[in-house]
Amino acid sequence: MDTSDPLSAPGWHGLPPTAGSDLLGSPVAGERSGLLSLLAPAMVAGSLTELAWVGAHALLYPLGTRTEQLRPDARFRPGTQPPAVRALFAENPLVARIPVILVHGLVDNRSIFTVMRRSLRRRGFAQVCTWNYSPLLRDVESAAAALGTHIERICQETGHDRVYVVGHSLGGLVARYLVQRLGGDRRIESLVTLGTPHAGTRLAHVLPTPLVRQLRPGSPLLRELAEPAPGCRTRITAIYSDLDQVLVPSRVGRCDHPDLQARNVLVRGVGHMSLPIHRAVVDEVAATLAGRRTVADVVPGNTAVAIA
Protein backbone atom coordinates (compact mmCIF):
# COMPACT_ATOMS: atom_id res chain seq x y z
CA MET A 1 0.00 0.00 0.00
CA ASP A 2 1.22 3.47 -0.84
CA THR A 3 1.34 5.39 2.44
CA SER A 4 2.51 8.68 1.00
CA ASP A 5 -1.09 9.79 0.54
CA PRO A 6 -2.65 10.70 3.90
CA LEU A 7 -6.02 9.63 2.50
CA SER A 8 -4.91 6.11 1.61
CA ALA A 9 -7.05 3.90 3.79
CA PRO A 10 -6.15 0.36 4.77
CA GLY A 11 -8.96 -2.07 4.11
CA TRP A 12 -11.31 -3.13 6.88
CA HIS A 13 -11.14 -6.78 7.82
CA GLY A 14 -13.38 -8.49 10.33
CA LEU A 15 -11.54 -10.87 12.63
CA PRO A 16 -12.69 -13.71 14.82
CA PRO A 17 -13.24 -12.45 18.37
CA THR A 18 -9.94 -13.96 19.47
CA ALA A 19 -7.17 -11.42 20.00
CA GLY A 20 -4.55 -13.49 18.22
CA SER A 21 -5.49 -13.63 14.58
CA ASP A 22 -4.40 -11.61 11.59
CA LEU A 23 -6.15 -10.65 8.37
CA LEU A 24 -5.96 -14.22 7.11
CA GLY A 25 -7.03 -15.84 10.35
CA SER A 26 -3.56 -17.16 11.18
CA PRO A 27 -1.56 -16.10 14.25
CA VAL A 28 -0.76 -12.40 14.11
CA ALA A 29 2.75 -11.41 13.18
CA GLY A 30 3.42 -10.25 16.73
CA GLU A 31 2.89 -13.80 17.97
CA ARG A 32 4.89 -15.64 15.33
CA SER A 33 7.97 -17.23 16.73
CA GLY A 34 11.19 -18.56 15.31
CA LEU A 35 14.41 -17.25 13.86
CA LEU A 36 12.93 -17.12 10.35
CA SER A 37 10.44 -14.38 11.24
CA LEU A 38 13.16 -12.33 12.94
CA LEU A 39 15.29 -12.45 9.79
CA ALA A 40 12.50 -11.28 7.48
CA PRO A 41 13.58 -8.19 5.50
CA ALA A 42 10.85 -6.02 7.06
CA MET A 43 11.94 -7.04 10.56
CA VAL A 44 15.61 -6.38 9.85
CA ALA A 45 14.85 -2.97 8.33
CA GLY A 46 12.59 -2.10 11.25
CA SER A 47 15.25 -3.09 13.77
CA LEU A 48 17.89 -0.96 12.04
CA THR A 49 15.52 2.01 11.92
CA GLU A 50 14.80 1.54 15.61
CA LEU A 51 18.50 1.59 16.49
CA ALA A 52 19.14 4.68 14.38
CA TRP A 53 16.20 6.58 15.87
CA VAL A 54 17.10 5.62 19.45
CA GLY A 55 20.55 7.15 18.85
CA ALA A 56 19.09 10.31 17.34
CA HIS A 57 16.51 10.56 20.10
CA ALA A 58 19.25 10.37 22.73
CA LEU A 59 20.80 13.49 21.19
CA LEU A 60 17.45 15.29 21.02
CA TYR A 61 16.38 14.35 24.55
CA PRO A 62 17.97 17.35 26.34
CA LEU A 63 16.10 19.71 24.01
CA GLY A 64 12.76 18.28 25.10
CA THR A 65 13.00 18.84 28.84
CA ARG A 66 11.24 22.21 28.79
CA THR A 67 7.45 22.36 28.64
CA GLU A 68 6.16 23.55 25.27
CA GLN A 69 3.70 26.42 24.95
CA LEU A 70 0.87 26.10 22.46
CA ARG A 71 1.63 28.30 19.45
CA PRO A 72 -1.07 28.21 16.78
CA ASP A 73 0.25 28.33 13.24
CA ALA A 74 -0.87 31.76 12.05
CA ARG A 75 0.11 30.88 8.49
CA PHE A 76 -2.57 28.22 8.26
CA ARG A 77 -5.07 29.03 5.54
CA PRO A 78 -7.14 26.15 4.12
CA GLY A 79 -7.03 27.60 0.60
CA THR A 80 -3.24 27.78 0.53
CA GLN A 81 -2.63 24.17 1.56
CA PRO A 82 -1.59 21.42 -0.93
CA PRO A 83 -4.45 19.44 -2.52
CA ALA A 84 -3.80 16.36 -0.37
CA VAL A 85 -4.07 18.43 2.81
CA ARG A 86 -7.26 20.14 1.64
CA ALA A 87 -8.72 16.74 0.79
CA LEU A 88 -7.86 15.46 4.27
CA PHE A 89 -10.19 18.05 5.80
CA ALA A 90 -12.68 18.26 2.96
CA GLU A 91 -15.58 16.93 5.02
CA ASN A 92 -14.97 19.29 7.94
CA PRO A 93 -12.31 22.00 7.51
CA LEU A 94 -12.73 23.15 11.13
CA VAL A 95 -11.18 19.89 12.34
CA ALA A 96 -7.77 21.26 11.33
CA ARG A 97 -8.07 23.91 14.05
CA ILE A 98 -8.80 21.52 16.95
CA PRO A 99 -5.77 21.36 19.31
CA VAL A 100 -3.69 18.19 19.16
CA ILE A 101 -1.81 17.25 22.35
CA LEU A 102 1.07 14.76 22.19
CA VAL A 103 1.89 12.83 25.39
CA HIS A 104 5.20 10.96 25.75
CA GLY A 105 5.99 7.68 27.47
CA LEU A 106 7.92 6.53 30.52
CA VAL A 107 11.35 8.11 31.18
CA ASP A 108 10.98 10.29 28.11
CA ASN A 109 9.92 13.79 27.11
CA ARG A 110 8.40 15.69 24.21
CA SER A 111 11.50 15.14 22.03
CA ILE A 112 10.07 11.74 21.03
CA PHE A 113 7.51 13.70 18.98
CA THR A 114 10.04 15.87 17.11
CA VAL A 115 9.10 14.26 13.78
CA MET A 116 5.38 13.68 14.40
CA ARG A 117 4.74 17.22 15.62
CA ARG A 118 6.26 18.70 12.47
CA SER A 119 4.57 16.12 10.24
CA LEU A 120 1.09 16.80 11.65
CA ARG A 121 1.56 20.50 11.08
CA ARG A 122 2.65 19.87 7.50
CA ARG A 123 -0.49 17.80 7.05
CA GLY A 124 -2.62 20.80 8.02
CA PHE A 125 -3.14 20.61 11.78
CA ALA A 126 -2.71 24.18 12.94
CA GLN A 127 -2.48 23.69 16.72
CA VAL A 128 -0.13 20.89 17.75
CA CYS A 129 1.68 20.89 21.08
CA THR A 130 3.37 18.43 23.42
CA TRP A 131 2.96 17.91 27.16
CA ASN A 132 5.69 16.84 29.57
CA TYR A 133 4.89 15.13 32.85
CA SER A 134 7.33 14.70 35.72
CA PRO A 135 10.05 12.05 35.34
CA LEU A 136 9.41 11.32 39.04
CA LEU A 137 5.86 10.24 38.31
CA ARG A 138 4.67 7.63 40.82
CA ASP A 139 1.35 6.52 39.36
CA VAL A 140 -0.85 6.78 36.28
CA GLU A 141 -3.76 8.32 38.18
CA SER A 142 -1.91 11.50 39.19
CA ALA A 143 -0.50 11.94 35.67
CA ALA A 144 -4.03 11.59 34.24
CA ALA A 145 -5.32 14.27 36.59
CA ALA A 146 -2.46 16.59 35.59
CA LEU A 147 -3.17 15.96 31.91
CA GLY A 148 -6.82 16.83 32.52
CA THR A 149 -5.78 20.15 34.07
CA HIS A 150 -3.51 20.87 31.12
CA ILE A 151 -6.30 20.13 28.65
CA GLU A 152 -8.65 22.47 30.50
CA ARG A 153 -6.03 25.21 30.16
CA ILE A 154 -5.62 24.52 26.44
CA CYS A 155 -9.39 24.71 25.93
CA GLN A 156 -9.52 28.00 27.80
CA GLU A 157 -6.66 29.47 25.76
CA THR A 158 -7.97 28.35 22.38
CA GLY A 159 -11.71 28.56 22.89
CA HIS A 160 -12.18 24.94 21.81
CA ASP A 161 -14.39 22.58 23.80
CA ARG A 162 -12.68 19.42 22.57
CA VAL A 163 -9.12 18.31 21.81
CA TYR A 164 -7.29 15.39 20.22
CA VAL A 165 -4.67 13.41 22.14
CA VAL A 166 -1.91 11.15 20.81
CA GLY A 167 -0.13 9.12 23.49
CA HIS A 168 3.03 7.09 23.04
CA SER A 169 3.55 4.08 25.32
CA LEU A 170 2.66 5.05 28.92
CA GLY A 171 1.28 8.37 27.63
CA GLY A 172 -1.55 6.50 25.93
CA LEU A 173 -2.46 4.73 29.17
CA VAL A 174 -2.43 8.03 31.06
CA ALA A 175 -4.84 9.52 28.53
CA ARG A 176 -7.06 6.44 28.55
CA TYR A 177 -7.34 6.59 32.35
CA LEU A 178 -8.35 10.24 32.07
CA VAL A 179 -10.99 9.34 29.48
CA GLN A 180 -12.45 6.36 31.33
CA ARG A 181 -12.12 7.21 35.01
CA LEU A 182 -11.83 11.01 35.35
CA GLY A 183 -14.41 12.27 32.88
CA GLY A 184 -11.87 13.16 30.22
CA ASP A 185 -14.23 12.01 27.48
CA ARG A 186 -15.94 15.36 27.94
CA ARG A 187 -12.89 17.05 26.41
CA ILE A 188 -11.04 14.42 24.37
CA GLU A 189 -12.76 13.87 21.03
CA SER A 190 -10.32 11.24 19.78
CA LEU A 191 -7.42 9.40 21.41
CA VAL A 192 -4.71 7.61 19.44
CA THR A 193 -2.30 5.39 21.36
CA LEU A 194 1.06 4.22 19.99
CA GLY A 195 2.61 1.11 21.52
CA THR A 196 0.54 1.46 24.70
CA PRO A 197 0.34 -1.56 27.06
CA HIS A 198 -3.45 -1.59 27.32
CA ALA A 199 -3.33 -5.10 28.79
CA GLY A 200 0.00 -4.65 30.57
CA THR A 201 3.35 -6.08 29.56
CA ARG A 202 5.42 -8.91 30.98
CA LEU A 203 8.47 -6.65 30.76
CA ALA A 204 7.04 -4.68 33.70
CA HIS A 205 8.09 -7.52 36.03
CA VAL A 206 11.72 -6.51 35.51
CA LEU A 207 11.52 -3.23 37.45
CA PRO A 208 9.63 -3.27 40.78
CA THR A 209 8.84 0.46 41.07
CA PRO A 210 5.28 1.51 42.00
CA LEU A 211 4.60 2.98 38.54
CA VAL A 212 6.02 0.04 36.58
CA ARG A 213 4.06 -2.40 38.75
CA GLN A 214 0.91 -0.74 37.42
CA LEU A 215 1.90 -1.92 33.95
CA ARG A 216 1.97 -5.59 34.88
CA PRO A 217 -0.82 -7.73 33.40
CA GLY A 218 -3.70 -7.97 35.86
CA SER A 219 -2.55 -5.05 38.02
CA PRO A 220 -5.19 -3.15 40.05
CA LEU A 221 -4.93 -0.25 37.59
CA LEU A 222 -5.59 -2.46 34.56
CA ARG A 223 -8.43 -4.22 36.36
CA GLU A 224 -9.94 -0.80 37.00
CA LEU A 225 -9.67 0.08 33.30
CA ALA A 226 -11.39 -3.21 32.46
CA GLU A 227 -14.46 -2.18 34.48
CA PRO A 228 -17.60 -1.00 32.64
CA ALA A 229 -17.36 2.43 31.00
CA PRO A 230 -20.89 3.06 29.69
CA GLY A 231 -21.42 6.17 27.62
CA CYS A 232 -17.72 6.93 27.07
CA ARG A 233 -17.68 9.43 24.20
CA THR A 234 -14.02 9.35 23.17
CA ARG A 235 -13.06 7.40 20.06
CA ILE A 236 -9.91 5.35 20.65
CA THR A 237 -7.48 4.04 18.05
CA ALA A 238 -4.75 1.72 19.35
CA ILE A 239 -1.77 1.37 17.01
CA TYR A 240 0.59 -1.47 17.93
CA SER A 241 3.47 -3.28 16.24
CA ASP A 242 4.64 -6.85 15.82
CA LEU A 243 8.23 -5.66 16.42
CA ASP A 244 7.59 -3.80 19.68
CA GLN A 245 10.32 -4.71 22.16
CA VAL A 246 8.45 -3.21 25.14
CA LEU A 247 5.01 -4.78 24.69
CA VAL A 248 5.34 -8.46 25.52
CA PRO A 249 3.44 -10.06 23.89
CA SER A 250 2.65 -7.50 21.20
CA ARG A 251 -1.12 -8.10 21.33
CA VAL A 252 -1.28 -6.25 24.68
CA GLY A 253 -1.12 -3.08 22.57
CA ARG A 254 -4.73 -3.68 21.51
CA CYS A 255 -7.52 -1.82 23.28
CA ASP A 256 -10.26 -4.39 23.75
CA HIS A 257 -13.16 -3.15 25.88
CA PRO A 258 -16.84 -3.75 25.13
CA ASP A 259 -17.91 -0.23 26.14
CA LEU A 260 -15.27 1.71 24.21
CA GLN A 261 -15.39 2.90 20.60
CA ALA A 262 -12.05 1.25 19.98
CA ARG A 263 -10.25 0.42 16.77
CA ASN A 264 -6.99 -1.56 16.66
CA VAL A 265 -4.35 -1.02 14.00
CA LEU A 266 -1.43 -3.42 13.54
CA VAL A 267 1.76 -2.15 11.91
CA ARG A 268 4.47 -4.55 10.85
CA GLY A 269 8.19 -4.24 11.39
CA VAL A 270 8.22 -1.02 13.47
CA GLY A 271 10.07 -0.80 16.80
CA HIS A 272 8.61 0.73 19.95
CA MET A 273 10.55 3.99 19.77
CA SER A 274 10.10 4.26 15.99
CA LEU A 275 6.30 4.34 16.07
CA PRO A 276 6.07 8.17 16.35
CA ILE A 277 8.38 8.68 13.34
CA HIS A 278 7.13 5.97 10.98
CA ARG A 279 5.47 7.54 7.94
CA ALA A 280 2.60 5.06 7.70
CA VAL A 281 1.88 5.56 11.40
CA VAL A 282 1.90 9.36 11.04
CA ASP A 283 -0.40 9.09 8.03
CA GLU A 284 -2.76 6.87 10.03
CA VAL A 285 -2.74 9.29 12.97
CA ALA A 286 -3.49 12.25 10.69
CA ALA A 287 -6.31 10.43 8.90
CA THR A 288 -7.80 9.29 12.21
CA LEU A 289 -7.79 12.75 13.77
CA ALA A 290 -9.23 14.25 10.59
CA GLY A 291 -12.17 11.87 10.85
CA ARG A 292 -11.21 9.76 7.83
CA ARG A 293 -11.27 6.58 9.92
CA THR A 294 -14.38 5.37 11.72
CA VAL A 295 -15.53 2.46 13.88
CA ALA A 296 -19.22 3.18 13.39
CA ASP A 297 -19.78 0.22 11.06
CA VAL A 298 -17.57 -2.26 12.92
CA VAL A 299 -18.75 -4.59 15.67
CA PRO A 300 -17.11 -3.58 19.01
CA GLY A 301 -14.40 -5.97 20.14
CA ASN A 302 -13.98 -7.37 16.64
CA THR A 303 -11.98 -4.68 14.85
CA ALA A 304 -8.61 -5.04 13.20
CA VAL A 305 -6.75 -3.18 10.51
CA ALA A 306 -3.19 -3.77 9.33
CA ILE A 307 -0.89 -1.26 7.65
CA ALA A 308 2.54 -1.91 6.21
BELCOR-V668804 format. One record per backbone hydrogen bond with DSSP energy under -1.0 kcal/mol. CO is the residue of the C=O (numbers start at 1). NH is the residue of the N-H. E is the energy in kcal/mol with one decimal. If there is no record, write none. Layout:
# BELCOR-V668804
{{CO,NH,E} {CO,NH,E}}
This chain:
# BELCOR-V668804
{{5,8,-2.1} {22,25,-1.8} {26,22,-2.7} {28,31,-1.9} {29,32,-1.1} {34,38,-1.1} {35,39,-1.4} {40,44,-2.5} {41,45,-2.7} {42,46,-2.3} {43,47,-2.3} {44,48,-2.3} {45,49,-2.3} {46,50,-2.2} {47,51,-2.2} {48,52,-2.3} {49,53,-2.6} {50,54,-2.5} {51,55,-1.9} {52,56,-2.1} {53,57,-3.2} {54,58,-1.8} {55,59,-1.1} {56,60,-1.7} {57,61,-1.8} {60,63,-1.4} {61,64,-1.8} {72,74,-1.1} {73,76,-1.7} {77,80,-2.1} {78,81,-1.0} {82,86,-2.4} {83,87,-2.5} {84,88,-1.5} {85,89,-1.2} {87,90,-1.3} {92,95,-1.8} {93,96,-1.2} {94,97,-1.7} {95,98,-1.3} {96,126,-2.4} {99,164,-2.7} {100,129,-2.8} {101,166,-2.5} {102,131,-2.2} {103,168,-2.7} {109,112,-1.8} {110,113,-1.8} {111,114,-1.7} {113,117,-2.8} {114,118,-1.0} {115,119,-2.5} {116,120,-2.9} {117,121,-1.6} {118,122,-2.2} {119,123,-1.5} {120,125,-2.3} {121,124,-1.6} {126,73,-2.1} {127,100,-3.0} {129,102,-2.4} {134,137,-1.4} {139,143,-1.2} {140,144,-2.5} {141,145,-2.0} {142,146,-2.1} {143,147,-2.4} {144,148,-2.2} {145,149,-1.8} {146,150,-2.2} {147,151,-2.6} {148,152,-2.0} {149,153,-1.8} {150,154,-2.3} {151,155,-2.6} {152,156,-2.0} {153,157,-2.3} {154,158,-2.3} {155,159,-2.1} {163,189,-2.7} {164,101,-2.7} {165,192,-2.5} {166,103,-3.0} {167,194,-2.8} {168,171,-2.2} {169,172,-1.2} {170,174,-2.4} {171,175,-2.0} {172,176,-2.2} {173,177,-2.4} {174,178,-1.9} {175,179,-2.2} {176,180,-2.8} {177,181,-2.8} {178,184,-3.1} {183,186,-1.7} {184,187,-1.7} {184,188,-2.7} {187,163,-2.7} {189,235,-1.9} {190,165,-2.2} {191,237,-2.6} {192,167,-2.8} {193,239,-3.1} {194,169,-3.4} {196,198,-2.2} {197,200,-1.7} {201,204,-1.7} {202,205,-1.9} {203,206,-1.8} {209,213,-2.5} {212,215,-1.6} {213,216,-1.4} {215,201,-2.4} {216,219,-2.0} {219,223,-2.4} {220,224,-1.9} {221,225,-2.0} {222,226,-1.1} {224,227,-1.2} {229,232,-1.4} {235,191,-3.2} {236,263,-2.0} {237,193,-2.7} {238,265,-3.1} {239,195,-2.8} {240,267,-2.7} {248,202,-2.5} {249,252,-1.8} {250,253,-2.0} {251,254,-1.9} {252,199,-1.6} {257,260,-1.3} {260,262,-1.9} {261,236,-2.6} {263,238,-2.8} {264,305,-1.5} {265,240,-2.6} {266,307,-2.6} {267,242,-1.6} {274,277,-1.6} {274,278,-1.3} {278,282,-2.6} {279,283,-2.7} {280,284,-2.1} {281,285,-2.6} {282,286,-2.7} {283,287,-2.6} {284,288,-2.3} {285,289,-2.7} {286,290,-2.0} {287,292,-2.9} {288,291,-1.4} {295,298,-1.6} {299,302,-1.8} {304,13,-1.1} {305,266,-3.3} {307,268,-1.0}}
